[in-house]
Amino acid sequence: MELLPAIDLRGGAAVRLTQGDYDREVRYGDPVELAARYVAAGARWIHVVDLDAARTGVPHERAALGEIVRLAASASVRVEAGGGIRREDDAAMLLESGVARVVLGTAALEDPALAGRCARRWPGRVAVGLDYRVGPDGVAEAQAHGWRVGSGDALVDLLA
């Protein structure tokens, strides 16, 4: 098993959302400093998500992500990135910029064929990450668009 420390980016800061609620965030400060701490602690991978891009499909944190990728590369640490990757070109741009692996969420839910094309084009460099909420009926429903839209699909059905 490998542990991947995560950095969620929003408004130029490292943040954590409470249960995907954008109105309930905790700020942790400079994301590059946080990445440096992860590197110093021996991380082999860092997981980075552009939360605003996850909601809108438009990149917001490319500069911070680029700094994290450069810092990580200097220590032979790999970065996987997600949030807002809706097209094959989005994945290509990230992978060409030094990101080792892209994580598809909304795109994988809404266009599974896209996930398949990306996986074939970049073997071993594409992952699918699905956020979910457990409803009152106890069913875990996959979420899309940065936690704003329920997919209507039970997580267990998507994994089958």
C-alpha positions in Angstrom: 0.0 0.0 0.0 1.2 3.5 -0.8 0.0 6.6 1.0 -0.5 9.8 -1.1 -0.6 13.0 0.9 -3.1 15.4 -0.7 -3.3 19.1 -1.4 -6.6 20.6 -2.4 -6.1 24.0 -4.0 -8.6 26.9 -3.8 -8.0 30.6 -4.0 -4.2 30.1 -4.1 -4.2 28.2 -0.7 -4.2 24.6 0.4 -7.6 23.9 1.9 -9.8 21.1 3.2 -13.5 21.0 2.6 -15.8 19.5 5.2 -17.8 16.8 3.4 -17.3 18.6 0.0 -19.0 21.8 1.3 -17.3 24.8 -0.3 -18.7 27.0 2.4 -17.0 24.9 5.1 -13.3 25.0 4.3 -10.2 25.0 6.5 -7.2 26.9 5.1 -3.7 25.5 5.5 -1.8 28.2 3.8 0.8 28.1 1.1 0.4 24.9 -1.0 4.0 24.9 -2.1 5.2 25.0 1.5 2.9 22.1 2.3 4.3 20.1 -0.6 7.8 20.8 0.7 6.8 19.4 4.1 5.4 16.3 2.4 8.6 15.9 0.4 10.8 16.3 3.5 8.6 13.7 5.3 9.5 11.2 2.6 6.4 11.2 0.3 6.9 9.4 -3.0 3.7 10.9 -4.5 1.6 14.0 -3.9 -2.1 14.1 -4.9 -3.2 17.6 -5.9 -6.7 18.8 -6.8 -7.8 22.1 -8.2 -11.2 22.4 -6.4 -12.5 25.3 -8.4 -11.6 23.6 -11.7 -13.5 20.5 -10.4 -16.6 22.7 -10.1 -16.3 24.7 -13.3 -14.1 22.6 -15.6 -11.8 25.7 -16.0 -8.3 25.5 -14.5 -7.7 28.0 -11.7 -4.5 26.8 -10.0 -2.1 26.0 -12.8 0.6 28.3 -11.3 0.5 26.6 -7.9 0.4 23.2 -9.5 3.4 24.0 -11.6 5.4 25.1 -8.6 4.5 21.9 -6.8 5.5 19.8 -9.8 8.9 21.5 -10.0 9.5 21.2 -6.3 8.5 17.5 -6.3 10.5 16.7 -9.4 13.7 18.1 -7.8 13.3 15.4 -5.1 12.1 12.6 -7.5 8.6 12.8 -6.0 5.7 12.3 -8.5 2.6 14.4 -8.6 -0.9 13.2 -9.6 -3.4 15.9 -10.4 -7.2 16.2 -10.7 -9.9 18.7 -10.9 -11.5 20.0 -14.1 -10.0 17.5 -16.5 -13.0 17.2 -18.9 -11.2 16.6 -22.2 -8.3 14.6 -23.5 -6.5 17.9 -24.2 -6.8 18.8 -20.5 -5.1 15.5 -19.6 -2.4 16.0 -22.2 -1.6 19.5 -21.0 -1.1 18.3 -17.4 0.9 15.3 -18.4 3.2 17.3 -20.7 3.7 19.9 -17.9 5.3 17.2 -15.7 2.3 15.7 -13.8 3.0 12.0 -13.6 -0.7 10.9 -13.4 -4.0 12.5 -14.0 -7.1 11.7 -12.0 -10.5 11.8 -13.8 -13.7 12.2 -11.8 -16.6 14.0 -13.4 -15.3 13.1 -16.9 -15.2 9.4 -16.0 -18.8 9.5 -14.8 -20.1 11.5 -17.7 -18.0 10.2 -20.5 -16.5 6.7 -19.7 -15.3 6.5 -23.3 -13.0 9.5 -22.6 -11.5 7.7 -19.6 -10.9 4.7 -21.8 -9.2 6.7 -24.5 -7.0 8.5 -22.0 -6.1 5.2 -20.3 -5.1 3.7 -23.7 -3.2 6.8 -24.8 -1.3 7.1 -21.5 -1.0 3.6 -19.9 -0.4 3.8 -16.2 -0.8 7.5 -16.1 -4.5 7.8 -15.7 -6.6 7.1 -12.6 -10.3 7.5 -11.8 -11.2 9.1 -8.5 -14.9 9.2 -7.4 -16.2 11.3 -4.6 -19.4 10.2 -3.0 -22.0 11.1 -0.4 -24.0 8.6 1.6 -27.7 9.5 1.4 -30.3 8.9 4.1 -31.1 5.5 2.5 -27.5 4.5 3.2 -26.5 4.4 -0.5 -23.2 6.0 -1.5 -24.0 8.2 -4.5 -21.1 9.3 -6.8 -20.7 13.1 -7.0 -19.6 15.2 -9.9 -18.6 18.8 -10.7 -16.8 19.3 -7.4 -19.4 17.8 -5.2 -22.2 19.9 -6.6 -24.1 17.3 -8.6 -25.1 13.8 -7.6 -24.6 11.4 -10.5 -27.7 9.3 -9.7 -25.4 6.3 -9.6 -24.7 4.2 -6.6 -20.9 3.9 -6.1 -21.1 0.2 -5.7 -22.8 -0.1 -9.2 -20.1 2.0 -10.8 -17.4 -0.2 -9.3 -19.1 -3.5 -10.5 
